[in-house]
């Protein structure tokens, strides 16, 4: 599972799902030879007329949904895209777990925005330049004697596709001595990754929140030597969404941080980077 990549598996098809109307519609009435006439919905309070059979509340709901879909794009055009900060991550964690944790559990996931974070990336940074900024002694770190499945750095991205892109982007940073473990779904099966981590020494673990969480939970991925966990925070997909803007991925990231990374950071010389 070294750095050989095959992009053919990315091609996938989507099936179209058709819809059919019912043969009988209770909103139609037939009398003798008179053609069916579709009744119009009655206006509420007599102020507005409904459009066909579509209730006003449904029309309002659709309009609200449409406005919600455009929120991210509209905000980016109005305010511009800002680089993520330590405060942004703390805010997302607080909002995600609001009213869900006990006082003791809250105490266990507290992060110090100065002590527990590297300087955040700005718009001028590339993945390589940022990693060199926060890990200036990387070549010396590579000489650390490691056990199989115990990397020095975890690089967390939104998807398998993005992970492949990042793997290519950081070629100049890795050097010939560095081995990367690709820890994301679709391209590699979970069992293959577990076998790889059990036998091979790796310096960087590159993957998605859910797969990283699963591998740590199974005992295949060890955090003992992790000195930096770098979140690919500022990257946006074709819909301008970051990984924290996608509910499912955000949930996986929050669980991974709460269950494993924050406890590790609180007890070890490890920091969070915001790429």
C-alpha positions as CSV (number, residue, x, y, z in Angstrom):
1,X,0.0,0.0,0.0
2,X,2.8,2.4,-0.7
3,X,2.3,5.4,-3.0
4,X,1.0,3.6,-6.1
5,X,-2.3,5.1,-7.1
6,X,-4.9,4.0,-9.6
7,X,-7.5,6.6,-10.4
8,X,-9.8,4.3,-12.5
9,X,-11.9,3.4,-9.4
10,X,-13.1,7.0,-9.1
11,X,-15.4,6.6,-12.1
12,X,-18.9,5.7,-10.9
13,X,-22.3,6.0,-12.3
14,X,-25.5,7.4,-10.9
15,X,-28.9,6.0,-11.7
16,X,-31.8,8.2,-12.4
17,X,-34.9,7.7,-10.3
18,X,-38.1,8.4,-12.1
19,X,-41.4,9.4,-10.5
20,X,-44.9,8.4,-11.5
21,X,-48.2,10.0,-10.8
22,X,-51.2,8.2,-9.3
23,X,-53.9,7.0,-11.8
24,X,-56.6,8.5,-9.6
25,X,-56.5,12.0,-8.2
26,X,-59.1,12.9,-5.6
27,X,-58.7,16.5,-6.6
28,X,-60.5,15.7,-9.9
29,X,-64.3,15.3,-10.2
30,X,-66.2,13.9,-13.2
31,X,-69.9,14.5,-13.9
32,X,-71.5,13.0,-17.1
33,X,-69.5,14.0,-20.2
34,X,-68.0,17.0,-18.6
35,X,-64.2,16.9,-18.7
36,X,-62.4,16.7,-15.3
37,X,-61.7,20.1,-13.8
38,X,-58.9,20.4,-11.3
39,X,-59.8,22.4,-8.2
40,X,-57.7,25.3,-7.1
41,X,-56.6,25.4,-3.5
42,X,-58.4,27.9,-1.4
43,X,-56.5,30.9,-0.3
44,X,-55.7,31.3,3.3
45,X,-57.5,34.3,4.9
46,X,-58.6,35.4,1.4
47,X,-55.4,37.5,0.9
48,X,-53.5,35.2,-1.5
49,X,-54.4,32.5,-4.0
50,X,-52.6,29.2,-4.1
51,X,-50.9,28.2,-7.2
52,X,-52.7,25.0,-8.5
53,X,-52.8,22.3,-5.9
54,X,-49.6,23.4,-4.2
55,X,-50.3,24.7,-0.6
56,X,-48.7,28.0,0.3
57,X,-46.7,26.5,3.2
58,X,-45.1,24.0,0.8
59,X,-44.1,26.9,-1.6
60,X,-42.6,28.8,1.3
61,X,-40.7,25.7,2.4
62,X,-39.2,25.2,-1.0
63,X,-38.1,28.8,-1.2
64,X,-36.5,28.6,2.2
65,X,-34.6,25.4,1.2
66,X,-33.4,27.1,-1.9
67,X,-32.1,30.1,0.0
68,X,-30.4,27.8,2.5
69,X,-28.5,25.9,-0.3
70,X,-27.1,29.2,-1.6
71,X,-26.0,30.5,1.8
72,X,-22.3,29.3,1.6
73,X,-21.9,30.7,-2.0
74,X,-23.5,34.0,-1.1
75,X,-21.4,34.4,2.0
76,X,-18.2,33.7,0.2
77,X,-19.1,36.3,-2.5
78,X,-20.0,38.8,0.1
79,X,-17.3,38.3,2.7
80,X,-14.6,36.3,0.9
81,X,-13.0,33.1,2.0
82,X,-11.2,33.3,5.4
83,X,-8.5,30.9,6.5
84,X,-9.5,28.7,9.5
85,X,-8.2,29.4,13.0
86,X,-7.9,27.6,16.3
87,X,-11.0,29.5,17.5
88,X,-13.0,28.2,14.5
89,X,-12.3,24.6,15.5
90,X,-13.2,25.2,19.2
91,X,-16.4,26.9,18.1
92,X,-17.4,24.0,15.9
93,X,-16.7,21.5,18.7
94,X,-18.7,23.5,21.2
95,X,-21.7,23.9,18.9
96,X,-21.6,20.2,17.9
97,X,-21.6,18.8,21.4
98,X,-23.8,21.5,23.0
99,X,-26.2,19.8,25.6
100,X,-24.8,16.4,24.7
101,X,-21.9,16.0,27.2
102,X,-21.6,16.0,31.0
103,X,-19.4,18.5,32.9
104,X,-16.7,15.9,33.2
105,X,-16.8,15.1,29.5
106,X,-16.6,18.8,28.6
107,X,-13.5,19.1,30.8
108,X,-11.9,16.3,28.8
109,X,-12.2,18.0,25.4
110,X,-11.1,21.5,26.3
111,X,-8.5,22.9,24.0
112,X,-6.2,25.8,24.6
113,X,-6.0,27.9,21.4
114,X,-2.4,29.0,22.1
115,X,-0.9,25.9,23.7
116,X,-2.6,23.1,21.7
117,X,-2.3,24.7,18.2
118,X,0.3,25.5,15.6
119,X,0.1,28.7,13.7
120,X,-2.8,28.5,11.2
121,X,-2.2,28.5,7.5
122,X,-2.9,31.6,5.5
123,X,-3.9,32.0,1.9
124,X,-0.3,32.1,0.7
125,X,0.5,28.6,2.1
126,X,0.6,25.5,0.1
127,X,0.4,22.1,1.8
128,X,4.2,21.7,1.5
129,X,5.0,25.2,2.8
130,X,2.6,24.9,5.7
131,X,4.0,21.5,6.8
132,X,7.6,22.9,6.6
133,X,6.5,25.9,8.7
134,X,5.0,23.8,11.6
135,X,7.5,21.0,11.3
136,X,10.9,22.7,10.7
137,X,12.8,19.7,12.1
138,X,11.1,17.2,9.9
139,X,14.2,15.5,8.6
140,X,15.4,15.0,12.2
141,X,12.0,13.6,13.1
142,X,12.3,11.0,10.4
143,X,15.2,9.4,12.2
144,X,12.9,8.6,15.2
145,X,12.7,4.8,15.7
146,X,9.1,3.9,15.2
147,X,7.0,0.8,15.6
148,X,4.7,-0.4,12.8
149,X,1.4,1.6,12.6
150,X,2.7,4.5,14.8
151,X,3.1,7.6,12.6
152,X,4.6,11.0,13.5
153,X,1.9,13.1,11.7
154,X,-1.8,12.6,10.9
155,X,-3.1,14.5,7.9
156,X,-6.9,14.6,8.0
157,X,-8.9,15.3,4.8
158,X,-12.5,15.4,3.8
159,X,-12.6,12.5,1.3
160,X,-10.6,9.8,-0.5
161,X,-10.3,12.0,-3.6
162,X,-8.9,14.9,-1.6
163,X,-6.5,12.5,0.2
164,X,-5.1,11.4,-3.2
165,X,-4.7,15.0,-4.2
166,X,-2.9,15.8,-0.9
167,X,-0.6,12.8,-1.3
168,X,0.6,14.3,-4.6
169,X,0.8,17.8,-3.3
170,X,3.2,16.9,-0.5
171,X,5.7,15.0,-2.6
172,X,8.4,17.6,-2.0
173,X,7.9,17.5,1.7
174,X,8.0,13.7,2.2
175,X,11.5,12.9,1.0
176,X,12.7,9.4,0.1
177,X,12.9,8.4,3.7
178,X,9.3,9.1,4.5
179,X,6.6,6.4,4.1
180,X,2.9,7.4,4.0
181,X,0.0,5.2,5.0
182,X,-3.1,5.9,2.9
183,X,-5.9,5.5,5.4
184,X,-9.1,6.2,3.5
185,X,-11.9,4.1,2.1
186,X,-12.8,3.0,-1.5
187,X,-9.3,2.7,-2.7
188,X,-8.1,0.4,0.1
189,X,-10.1,-2.1,2.1
190,X,-10.1,-1.8,5.9
191,X,-8.5,-5.2,6.2
192,X,-5.7,-4.3,3.9
193,X,-4.9,-1.1,5.9
194,X,-4.9,-3.1,9.1
195,X,-2.4,-5.6,7.7
196,X,-0.2,-2.8,6.4
197,X,-0.2,-1.0,9.7
198,X,0.6,-4.2,11.6
199,X,3.8,-4.8,9.5
200,X,5.0,-1.4,8.1
201,X,6.6,1.6,9.7
202,X,4.9,4.8,8.4
203,X,5.7,8.4,9.1
204,X,2.6,10.1,7.9
205,X,-1.0,8.8,8.2
206,X,-3.1,10.4,5.5
207,X,-6.8,9.7,5.7
208,X,-10.5,10.6,6.4
209,X,-11.9,11.1,9.9
210,X,-14.1,8.0,9.9
211,X,-11.4,5.6,8.7
212,X,-8.9,7.0,11.1
213,X,-11.3,6.7,13.9
214,X,-12.0,3.1,13.0
215,X,-8.4,2.1,12.7
216,X,-7.5,3.7,16.1
217,X,-10.5,2.0,17.7
218,X,-9.4,-1.4,16.3
219,X,-5.9,-1.0,17.7
220,X,-4.3,-0.9,14.2
221,X,-3.3,2.7,14.2
222,X,-1.3,4.0,17.2
223,X,-1.1,7.6,18.4
224,X,1.9,7.2,20.7
225,X,4.3,9.1,18.5
226,X,1.9,11.5,16.8
227,X,3.4,15.0,17.2
228,X,1.0,16.8,14.8
229,X,-2.5,16.3,13.5
230,X,-3.1,18.6,10.5
231,X,-6.7,19.3,9.5
232,X,-7.3,20.1,5.8
233,X,-9.6,22.8,7.0
234,X,-9.6,25.4,4.3
235,X,-10.1,23.1,1.3
236,X,-13.5,23.4,-0.4
237,X,-15.2,21.0,-2.8
238,X,-17.1,21.8,-6.0
239,X,-20.0,23.1,-3.9
240,X,-17.6,25.4,-1.9
241,X,-18.1,23.2,1.2
242,X,-15.3,22.5,3.7
243,X,-15.3,19.2,5.6
244,X,-16.9,20.9,8.6
245,X,-19.8,22.1,6.3
246,X,-20.8,18.6,5.5
247,X,-22.8,17.1,8.4
248,X,-21.7,13.5,8.1
249,X,-18.0,14.3,7.7
250,X,-18.2,16.9,10.5
251,X,-19.7,14.3,12.8
252,X,-16.9,11.8,12.1
253,X,-14.3,14.5,12.6
254,X,-15.8,15.6,15.9
255,X,-16.0,12.0,17.2
256,X,-12.4,11.3,16.2
257,X,-11.2,14.5,17.9
258,X,-13.3,13.9,21.1
259,X,-12.5,10.1,21.5
260,X,-8.9,10.1,20.6
261,X,-7.0,13.2,19.4
262,X,-7.9,15.6,22.1
263,X,-7.1,13.2,24.9
264,X,-3.8,12.4,23.2
265,X,-3.0,16.1,22.7
266,X,-3.8,16.9,26.4
267,X,-1.2,14.3,27.6
268,X,1.5,14.5,24.9
269,X,3.6,17.1,23.1
270,X,1.2,17.1,20.1
271,X,-0.5,20.1,18.4
272,X,-3.2,20.7,15.9
273,X,-2.5,22.4,12.5
274,X,-5.1,24.2,10.4
275,X,-4.2,23.8,6.8
